[in-house]
Every structure is written in structure tokens, then in C-alpha cells.
Amino acid sequence: MADSHKRRKSTRIKAKWPITIITNDSIIAGESRNITANGIFTHCKEELHENETYRMIIGLPKKRYLAVKGKLIWSNLNGIDPNGTFSGMGFSFVKLSEEDRHLLNHAVSSDLT
């Protein structure tokens, strides 16, 4: 519980950045809604499995990109309506290079939305 509380204390910014989620079977386009140095809330039209780890490409401002691995912690699939409205999913970053972590920390702390 302390770890979860610690994650919530991280700086969280609203950001609509393009996200590409790579599964074993497909490449899924999505968009971030908010992000911290530890995780990201995304919207996409595909159903993904909780507790699975996915490769993700996050498009940052100024044409910079991050390659990360994120574990799907929760999903709000009840939010999908018949018109295909985006579902919301929360990912925790589990693998991020030191260079990409520095870039992400800078983007979040600078609020480069």
C-alpha cells in the first residue's frame, strides 16, 4: 500500500500524446490522458489484458519518443459504448532505459504538453 501511495505522490500531468502499444498479435494506436514518471493513463479502442506487460512507444513533444515496457494495472472496459468510445487503462512502467527515464522526468517536470 505504501508503494501505491508513493506512486500517487509523483507529479502527474495531463498530456494527450500518441501511444503505440505492441502486442504479440498487433500494433494498437492510443493516446495518453495523463502521465507520471512511474506510469501512464491511456485511451485506446482495443481490449488488453490486465497484469500483462506490453511494449509501448510514447510520442513526446518536439518529435521525441520513448520506448518503454508497461504493465497494465487496471482497465475501465465498462467505459466502452456501442460507438467505440475509447477505453481507459492505467499502466505502470516496468522497464525504461536510463536515458528515456531522464527524458520522461524532464517532460513531466516541464509540463511539455
CNS distance restraints for C-alpha pairs under 8 A (distance, minus, plus):
assign (resid   1 and name CA) (resid   5 and name CA) 6.20 0.50 0.50
assign (resid   2 and name CA) (resid   6 and name CA) 6.03 0.50 0.50
assign (resid   3 and name CA) (resid   7 and name CA) 6.29 0.50 0.50
assign (resid   4 and name CA) (resid   8 and name CA) 6.47 0.50 0.50
assign (resid   5 and name CA) (resid   9 and name CA) 6.56 0.50 0.50
assign (resid   6 and name CA) (resid  10 and name CA) 7.00 0.50 0.50
assign (resid   7 and name CA) (resid  38 and name CA) 6.72 0.50 0.50
assign (resid  10 and name CA) (resid  36 and name CA) 6.20 0.50 0.50
assign (resid  10 and name CA) (resid  37 and name CA) 6.98 0.50 0.50
assign (resid  10 and name CA) (resid  38 and name CA) 7.52 0.50 0.50
assign (resid  11 and name CA) (resid  36 and name CA) 5.75 0.50 0.50
assign (resid  11 and name CA) (resid  37 and name CA) 7.42 0.50 0.50
assign (resid  11 and name CA) (resid 108 and name CA) 7.09 0.50 0.50
assign (resid  11 and name CA) (resid 109 and name CA) 7.19 0.50 0.50
assign (resid  12 and name CA) (resid  34 and name CA) 6.54 0.50 0.50
assign (resid  12 and name CA) (resid  35 and name CA) 5.55 0.50 0.50
assign (resid  12 and name CA) (resid  36 and name CA) 4.72 0.50 0.50
assign (resid  12 and name CA) (resid 108 and name CA) 7.23 0.50 0.50
assign (resid  13 and name CA) (resid  34 and name CA) 5.37 0.50 0.50
assign (resid  13 and name CA) (resid  35 and name CA) 5.61 0.50 0.50
assign (resid  13 and name CA) (resid  36 and name CA) 6.68 0.50 0.50
assign (resid  13 and name CA) (resid 108 and name CA) 6.44 0.50 0.50
assign (resid  13 and name CA) (resid 111 and name CA) 6.48 0.50 0.50
assign (resid  14 and name CA) (resid  33 and name CA) 5.76 0.50 0.50
assign (resid  14 and name CA) (resid  34 and name CA) 4.19 0.50 0.50
assign (resid  14 and name CA) (resid  35 and name CA) 6.63 0.50 0.50
assign (resid  14 and name CA) (resid 113 and name CA) 7.28 0.50 0.50
assign (resid  15 and name CA) (resid  32 and name CA) 6.12 0.50 0.50
assign (resid  15 and name CA) (resid  33 and name CA) 5.26 0.50 0.50
assign (resid  15 and name CA) (resid  34 and name CA) 5.06 0.50 0.50
assign (resid  15 and name CA) (resid  35 and name CA) 6.77 0.50 0.50
assign (resid  15 and name CA) (resid 113 and name CA) 5.26 0.50 0.50
assign (resid  16 and name CA) (resid  31 and name CA) 5.92 0.50 0.50
assign (resid  16 and name CA) (resid  32 and name CA) 4.96 0.50 0.50
assign (resid  16 and name CA) (resid  33 and name CA) 5.24 0.50 0.50
assign (resid  16 and name CA) (resid  34 and name CA) 7.27 0.50 0.50
assign (resid  16 and name CA) (resid 113 and name CA) 7.20 0.50 0.50
assign (resid  17 and name CA) (resid  31 and name CA) 5.48 0.50 0.50
assign (resid  17 and name CA) (resid  32 and name CA) 5.16 0.50 0.50
assign (resid  17 and name CA) (resid  33 and name CA) 7.54 0.50 0.50
assign (resid  17 and name CA) (resid  58 and name CA) 6.92 0.50 0.50
assign (resid  17 and name CA) (resid  59 and name CA) 5.67 0.50 0.50
assign (resid  17 and name CA) (resid  60 and name CA) 6.23 0.50 0.50
assign (resid  17 and name CA) (resid  61 and name CA) 7.75 0.50 0.50
assign (resid  17 and name CA) (resid 113 and name CA) 7.94 0.50 0.50
assign (resid  18 and name CA) (resid  29 and name CA) 7.43 0.50 0.50
assign (resid  18 and name CA) (resid  30 and name CA) 6.07 0.50 0.50
assign (resid  18 and name CA) (resid  31 and name CA) 4.56 0.50 0.50
assign (resid  18 and name CA) (resid  32 and name CA) 6.43 0.50 0.50
assign (resid  18 and name CA) (resid  58 and name CA) 6.10 0.50 0.50
assign (resid  18 and name CA) (resid  59 and name CA) 5.17 0.50 0.50
assign (resid  18 and name CA) (resid  60 and name CA) 7.79 0.50 0.50
assign (resid  19 and name CA) (resid  29 and name CA) 5.94 0.50 0.50
assign (resid  19 and name CA) (resid  30 and name CA) 4.88 0.50 0.50
assign (resid  19 and name CA) (resid  31 and name CA) 5.05 0.50 0.50
assign (resid  19 and name CA) (resid  32 and name CA) 6.48 0.50 0.50
assign (resid  19 and name CA) (resid  42 and name CA) 7.78 0.50 0.50
assign (resid  19 and name CA) (resid  56 and name CA) 6.81 0.50 0.50
assign (resid  19 and name CA) (resid  57 and name CA) 5.71 0.50 0.50
assign (resid  19 and name CA) (resid  58 and name CA) 4.73 0.50 0.50
assign (resid  19 and name CA) (resid  59 and name CA) 6.25 0.50 0.50
assign (resid  20 and name CA) (resid  27 and name CA) 6.69 0.50 0.50
assign (resid  20 and name CA) (resid  28 and name CA) 5.61 0.50 0.50
assign (resid  20 and name CA) (resid  29 and name CA) 4.79 0.50 0.50
assign (resid  20 and name CA) (resid  30 and name CA) 6.11 0.50 0.50
assign (resid  20 and name CA) (resid  56 and name CA) 5.51 0.50 0.50
assign (resid  20 and name CA) (resid  57 and name CA) 5.02 0.50 0.50
assign (resid  20 and name CA) (resid  58 and name CA) 6.59 0.50 0.50
assign (resid  21 and name CA) (resid  27 and name CA) 5.82 0.50 0.50
assign (resid  21 and name CA) (resid  28 and name CA) 4.99 0.50 0.50
assign (resid  21 and name CA) (resid  29 and name CA) 6.44 0.50 0.50
assign (resid  21 and name CA) (resid  30 and name CA) 7.49 0.50 0.50
assign (resid  21 and name CA) (resid  54 and name CA) 6.58 0.50 0.50
assign (resid  21 and name CA) (resid  55 and name CA) 5.95 0.50 0.50
assign (resid  21 and name CA) (resid  56 and name CA) 4.56 0.50 0.50
assign (resid  21 and name CA) (resid  57 and name CA) 6.61 0.50 0.50
assign (resid  22 and name CA) (resid  26 and name CA) 6.19 0.50 0.50
assign (resid  22 and name CA) (resid  27 and name CA) 4.69 0.50 0.50
assign (resid  22 and name CA) (resid  28 and name CA) 6.34 0.50 0.50
assign (resid  22 and name CA) (resid  54 and name CA) 6.21 0.50 0.50
assign (resid  22 and name CA) (resid  55 and name CA) 5.22 0.50 0.50
assign (resid  22 and name CA) (resid  56 and name CA) 6.06 0.50 0.50
assign (resid  23 and name CA) (resid  27 and name CA) 6.24 0.50 0.50
assign (resid  23 and name CA) (resid  28 and name CA) 7.81 0.50 0.50
assign (resid  23 and name CA) (resid  54 and name CA) 6.18 0.50 0.50
assign (resid  23 and name CA) (resid  55 and name CA) 7.11 0.50 0.50
assign (resid  28 and name CA) (resid  44 and name CA) 7.46 0.50 0.50
assign (resid  28 and name CA) (resid  46 and name CA) 7.05 0.50 0.50
assign (resid  29 and name CA) (resid  44 and name CA) 6.45 0.50 0.50
assign (resid  30 and name CA) (resid  42 and name CA) 6.69 0.50 0.50
assign (resid  30 and name CA) (resid  43 and name CA) 5.49 0.50 0.50
assign (resid  30 and name CA) (resid  44 and name CA) 4.30 0.50 0.50
assign (resid  30 and name CA) (resid  45 and name CA) 7.34 0.50 0.50
assign (resid  31 and name CA) (resid  42 and name CA) 5.54 0.50 0.50
assign (resid  31 and name CA) (resid  43 and name CA) 5.39 0.50 0.50
assign (resid  31 and name CA) (resid  44 and name CA) 6.63 0.50 0.50
assign (resid  32 and name CA) (resid  40 and name CA) 6.79 0.50 0.50
assign (resid  32 and name CA) (resid  41 and name CA) 5.81 0.50 0.50
assign (resid  32 and name CA) (resid  42 and name CA) 4.20 0.50 0.50
assign (resid  32 and name CA) (resid  43 and name CA) 6.26 0.50 0.50
assign (resid  33 and name CA) (resid  40 and name CA) 7.70 0.50 0.50
assign (resid  33 and name CA) (resid  41 and name CA) 5.61 0.50 0.50
assign (resid  33 and name CA) (resid  42 and name CA) 5.54 0.50 0.50
assign (resid  33 and name CA) (resid  43 and name CA) 7.09 0.50 0.50
assign (resid  34 and name CA) (resid  40 and name CA) 6.02 0.50 0.50
assign (resid  34 and name CA) (resid  41 and name CA) 5.37 0.50 0.50
assign (resid  34 and name CA) (resid  42 and name CA) 7.35 0.50 0.50
assign (resid  35 and name CA) (resid  39 and name CA) 5.97 0.50 0.50
assign (resid  35 and name CA) (resid  40 and name CA) 4.34 0.50 0.50
assign (resid  35 and name CA) (resid  41 and name CA) 6.22 0.50 0.50
assign (resid  35 and name CA) (resid 108 and name CA) 7.31 0.50 0.50
assign (resid  36 and name CA) (resid  40 and name CA) 6.25 0.50 0.50
assign (resid  36 and name CA) (resid 105 and name CA) 7.98 0.50 0.50
assign (resid  36 and name CA) (resid 108 and name CA) 6.40 0.50 0.50
assign (resid  37 and name CA) (resid 101 and name CA) 7.36 0.50 0.50
assign (resid  37 and name CA) (resid 104 and name CA) 6.25 0.50 0.50
assign (resid  37 and name CA) (resid 105 and name CA) 5.62 0.50 0.50
assign (resid  37 and name CA) (resid 108 and name CA) 6.85 0.50 0.50
assign (resid  38 and name CA) (resid  92 and name CA) 5.99 0.50 0.50
assign (resid  38 and name CA) (resid  93 and name CA) 5.55 0.50 0.50
assign (resid  39 and name CA) (resid  70 and name CA) 7.54 0.50 0.50
assign (resid  39 and name CA) (resid  90 and name CA) 7.30 0.50 0.50
assign (resid  39 and name CA) (resid  91 and name CA) 5.41 0.50 0.50
assign (resid  39 and name CA) (resid  92 and name CA) 4.22 0.50 0.50
assign (resid  39 and name CA) (resid  93 and name CA) 5.10 0.50 0.50
assign (resid  40 and name CA) (resid  90 and name CA) 5.87 0.50 0.50
assign (resid  40 and name CA) (resid  91 and name CA) 5.30 0.50 0.50
assign (resid  40 and name CA) (resid  92 and name CA) 6.63 0.50 0.50
assign (resid  40 and name CA) (resid  93 and name CA) 7.78 0.50 0.50
assign (resid  41 and name CA) (resid  88 and name CA) 6.84 0.50 0.50
assign (resid  41 and name CA) (resid  89 and name CA) 5.60 0.50 0.50
assign (resid  41 and name CA) (resid  90 and name CA) 4.48 0.50 0.50
assign (resid  41 and name CA) (resid  91 and name CA) 6.33 0.50 0.50
assign (resid  42 and name CA) (resid  88 and name CA) 5.64 0.50 0.50
assign (resid  42 and name CA) (resid  89 and name CA) 5.31 0.50 0.50
assign (resid  42 and name CA) (resid  90 and name CA) 6.46 0.50 0.50
assign (resid  42 and name CA) (resid  91 and name CA) 7.87 0.50 0.50
assign (resid  43 and name CA) (resid  86 and name CA) 5.34 0.50 0.50
assign (resid  43 and name CA) (resid  87 and name CA) 5.25 0.50 0.50
assign (resid  43 and name CA) (resid  88 and name CA) 4.62 0.50 0.50
assign (resid  43 and name CA) (resid  89 and name CA) 6.33 0.50 0.50
assign (resid  44 and name CA) (resid  86 and name CA) 5.11 0.50 0.50
assign (resid  44 and name CA) (resid  87 and name CA) 5.70 0.50 0.50
assign (resid  44 and name CA) (resid  88 and name CA) 6.98 0.50 0.50
assign (resid  45 and name CA) (resid  84 and name CA) 6.71 0.50 0.50
assign (resid  45 and name CA) (resid  85 and name CA) 7.07 0.50 0.50
assign (resid  45 and name CA) (resid  86 and name CA) 5.03 0.50 0.50
assign (resid  45 and name CA) (resid  87 and name CA) 6.13 0.50 0.50
assign (resid  46 and name CA) (resid  87 and name CA) 7.81 0.50 0.50
assign (resid  47 and name CA) (resid  77 and name CA) 7.34 0.50 0.50
assign (resid  48 and name CA) (resid  72 and name CA) 7.91 0.50 0.50
assign (resid  49 and name CA) (resid  72 and name CA) 7.07 0.50 0.50
assign (resid  50 and name CA) (resid  71 and name CA) 7.72 0.50 0.50
assign (resid  50 and name CA) (resid  72 and name CA) 4.98 0.50 0.50
assign (resid  50 and name CA) (resid  73 and name CA) 5.80 0.50 0.50
assign (resid  50 and name CA) (resid  74 and name CA) 5.95 0.50 0.50
assign (resid  50 and name CA) (resid  75 and name CA) 6.89 0.50 0.50
assign (resid  51 and name CA) (resid  71 and name CA) 5.97 0.50 0.50
assign (resid  51 and name CA) (resid  72 and name CA) 5.25 0.50 0.50
assign (resid  51 and name CA) (resid  73 and name CA) 5.74 0.50 0.50
assign (resid  51 and name CA) (resid  74 and name CA) 7.90 0.50 0.50
assign (resid  52 and name CA) (resid  71 and name CA) 5.56 0.50 0.50
assign (resid  52 and name CA) (resid  72 and name CA) 5.74 0.50 0.50
assign (resid  53 and name CA) (resid  69 and name CA) 6.47 0.50 0.50
assign (resid  53 and name CA) (resid  70 and name CA) 5.43 0.50 0.50
assign (resid  53 and name CA) (resid  71 and name CA) 4.14 0.50 0.50
assign (resid  53 and name CA) (resid  72 and name CA) 6.32 0.50 0.50
assign (resid  54 and name CA) (resid  69 and name CA) 5.53 0.50 0.50
assign (resid  54 and name CA) (resid  70 and name CA) 5.44 0.50 0.50
assign (resid  54 and name CA) (resid  71 and name CA) 6.30 0.50 0.50
assign (resid  54 and name CA) (resid  72 and name CA) 7.64 0.50 0.50
assign (resid  55 and name CA) (resid  67 and name CA) 7.31 0.50 0.50
assign (resid  55 and name CA) (resid  68 and name CA) 5.91 0.50 0.50
assign (resid  55 and name CA) (resid  69 and name CA) 4.51 0.50 0.50
assign (resid  55 and name CA) (resid  70 and name CA) 6.48 0.50 0.50
assign (resid  56 and name CA) (resid  66 and name CA) 7.95 0.50 0.50
assign (resid  56 and name CA) (resid  67 and name CA) 5.85 0.50 0.50
assign (resid  56 and name CA) (resid  68 and name CA) 5.27 0.50 0.50
assign (resid  56 and name CA) (resid  69 and name CA) 5.86 0.50 0.50
assign (resid  56 and name CA) (resid  70 and name CA) 6.91 0.50 0.50
assign (resid  57 and name CA) (resid  65 and name CA) 6.56 0.50 0.50
assign (resid  57 and name CA) (resid  66 and name CA) 5.53 0.50 0.50
assign (resid  57 and name CA) (resid  67 and name CA) 4.73 0.50 0.50
assign (resid  57 and name CA) (resid  68 and name CA) 6.44 0.50 0.50
assign (resid  58 and name CA) (resid  65 and name CA) 5.49 0.50 0.50
assign (resid  58 and name CA) (resid  66 and name CA) 5.05 0.50 0.50
assign (resid  58 and name CA) (resid  67 and name CA) 6.62 0.50 0.50
assign (resid  58 and name CA) (resid  68 and name CA) 7.83 0.50 0.50
assign (resid  59 and name CA) (resid  63 and name CA) 6.88 0.50 0.50
assign (resid  59 and name CA) (resid  64 and name CA) 6.08 0.50 0.50
assign (resid  59 and name CA) (resid  65 and name CA) 4.61 0.50 0.50
assign (resid  59 and name CA) (resid  66 and name CA) 6.63 0.50 0.50
assign (resid  60 and name CA) (resid  64 and name CA) 5.02 0.50 0.50
assign (resid  60 and name CA) (resid  65 and name CA) 5.50 0.50 0.50
assign (resid  60 and name CA) (resid  66 and name CA) 7.40 0.50 0.50
assign (resid  60 and name CA) (resid 107 and name CA) 7.65 0.50 0.50
assign (resid  61 and name CA) (resid 112 and name CA) 6.53 0.50 0.50
assign (resid  61 and name CA) (resid 113 and name CA) 6.91 0.50 0.50
assign (resid  66 and name CA) (resid 100 and name CA) 5.85 0.50 0.50
assign (resid  66 and name CA) (resid 104 and name CA) 7.68 0.50 0.50
assign (resid  67 and name CA) (resid  96 and name CA) 7.12 0.50 0.50
assign (resid  67 and name CA) (resid 100 and name CA) 7.33 0.50 0.50
assign (resid  68 and name CA) (resid  93 and name CA) 6.88 0.50 0.50
assign (resid  68 and name CA) (resid  94 and name CA) 7.69 0.50 0.50
assign (resid  68 and name CA) (resid  95 and name CA) 5.75 0.50 0.50
assign (resid  68 and name CA) (resid  96 and name CA) 5.05 0.50 0.50
assign (resid  68 and name CA) (resid  97 and name CA) 7.71 0.50 0.50
assign (resid  69 and name CA) (resid  93 and name CA) 5.90 0.50 0.50
assign (resid  69 and name CA) (resid  94 and name CA) 5.61 0.50 0.50
assign (resid  69 and name CA) (resid  95 and name CA) 4.92 0.50 0.50
assign (resid  69 and name CA) (resid  96 and name CA) 6.70 0.50 0.50
assign (resid  70 and name CA) (resid  91 and name CA) 5.42 0.50 0.50
assign (resid  70 and name CA) (resid  92 and name CA) 5.28 0.50 0.50
assign (resid  70 and name CA) (resid  93 and name CA) 4.29 0.50 0.50
assign (resid  70 and name CA) (resid  94 and name CA) 5.39 0.50 0.50
assign (resid  70 and name CA) (resid  95 and name CA) 7.00 0.50 0.50
assign (resid  71 and name CA) (resid  91 and name CA) 5.22 0.50 0.50
assign (resid  71 and name CA) (resid  92 and name CA) 5.23 0.50 0.50
assign (resid  71 and name CA) (resid  93 and name CA) 6.36 0.50 0.50
assign (resid  71 and name CA) (resid  94 and name CA) 6.50 0.50 0.50
assign (resid  72 and name CA) (resid  89 and name CA) 6.98 0.50 0.50
assign (resid  72 and name CA) (resid  90 and name CA) 5.97 0.50 0.50
assign (resid  72 and name CA) (resid  91 and name CA) 4.46 0.50 0.50
assign (resid  72 and name CA) (resid  92 and name CA) 6.62 0.50 0.50
assign (resid  73 and name CA) (resid  89 and name CA) 7.65 0.50 0.50
assign (resid  73 and name CA) (resid  90 and name CA) 5.63 0.50 0.50
assign (resid  73 and name CA) (resid  91 and name CA) 5.44 0.50 0.50
assign (resid  73 and name CA) (resid  92 and name CA) 6.54 0.50 0.50
assign (resid  74 and name CA) (resid  89 and name CA) 5.78 0.50 0.50
assign (resid  74 and name CA) (resid  90 and name CA) 5.32 0.50 0.50
assign (resid  74 and name CA) (resid  91 and name CA) 7.30 0.50 0.50
assign (resid  75 and name CA) (resid  87 and name CA) 7.54 0.50 0.50
assign (resid  75 and name CA) (resid  88 and name CA) 5.92 0.50 0.50
assign (resid  75 and name CA) (resid  89 and name CA) 4.31 0.50 0.50
assign (resid  75 and name CA) (resid  90 and name CA) 6.38 0.50 0.50
assign (resid  76 and name CA) (resid  87 and name CA) 6.04 0.50 0.50
assign (resid  76 and name CA) (resid  88 and name CA) 5.23 0.50 0.50
assign (resid  76 and name CA) (resid  89 and name CA) 6.18 0.50 0.50
assign (resid  77 and name CA) (resid  87 and name CA) 5.55 0.50 0.50
assign (resid  77 and name CA) (resid  88 and name CA) 6.96 0.50 0.50
assign (resid  78 and name CA) (resid  87 and name CA) 7.75 0.50 0.50
assign (resid  79 and name CA) (resid  85 and name CA) 7.55 0.50 0.50
assign (resid  79 and name CA) (resid  86 and name CA) 7.55 0.50 0.50
assign (resid  79 and name CA) (resid  87 and name CA) 5.63 0.50 0.50
assign (resid  79 and name CA) (resid  88 and name CA) 7.39 0.50 0.50
assign (resid  80 and name CA) (resid  84 and name CA) 6.12 0.50 0.50
assign (resid  80 and name CA) (resid  85 and name CA) 5.33 0.50 0.50
assign (resid  80 and name CA) (resid  86 and name CA) 6.21 0.50 0.50
assign (resid  80 and name CA) (resid  87 and name CA) 5.49 0.50 0.50
assign (resid  81 and name CA) (resid  85 and name CA) 5.62 0.50 0.50
assign (resid  96 and name CA) (resid 100 and name CA) 6.14 0.50 0.50
assign (resid  96 and name CA) (resid 101 and name CA) 5.95 0.50 0.50
assign (resid  97 and name CA) (resid 101 and name CA) 6.04 0.50 0.50
assign (resid  98 and name CA) (resid 102 and name CA) 6.21 0.50 0.50
assign (resid  99 and name CA) (resid 103 and name CA) 6.30 0.50 0.50
assign (resid 100 and name CA) (resid 104 and name CA) 6.03 0.50 0.50
assign (resid 101 and name CA) (resid 105 and name CA) 6.02 0.50 0.50
assign (resid 102 and name CA) (resid 106 and name CA) 6.15 0.50 0.50
assign (resid 103 and name CA) (resid 107 and name CA) 6.17 0.50 0.50
assign (resid 104 and name CA) (resid 108 and name CA) 6.07 0.50 0.50
assign (resid 105 and name CA) (resid 109 and name CA) 5.93 0.50 0.50
assign (resid 106 and name CA) (resid 110 and name CA) 5.80 0.50 0.50
assign (resid 107 and name CA) (resid 111 and name CA) 5.85 0.50 0.50
assign (resid 107 and name CA) (resid 112 and name CA) 5.46 0.50 0.50
assign (resid 108 and name CA) (resid 112 and name CA) 6.89 0.50 0.50
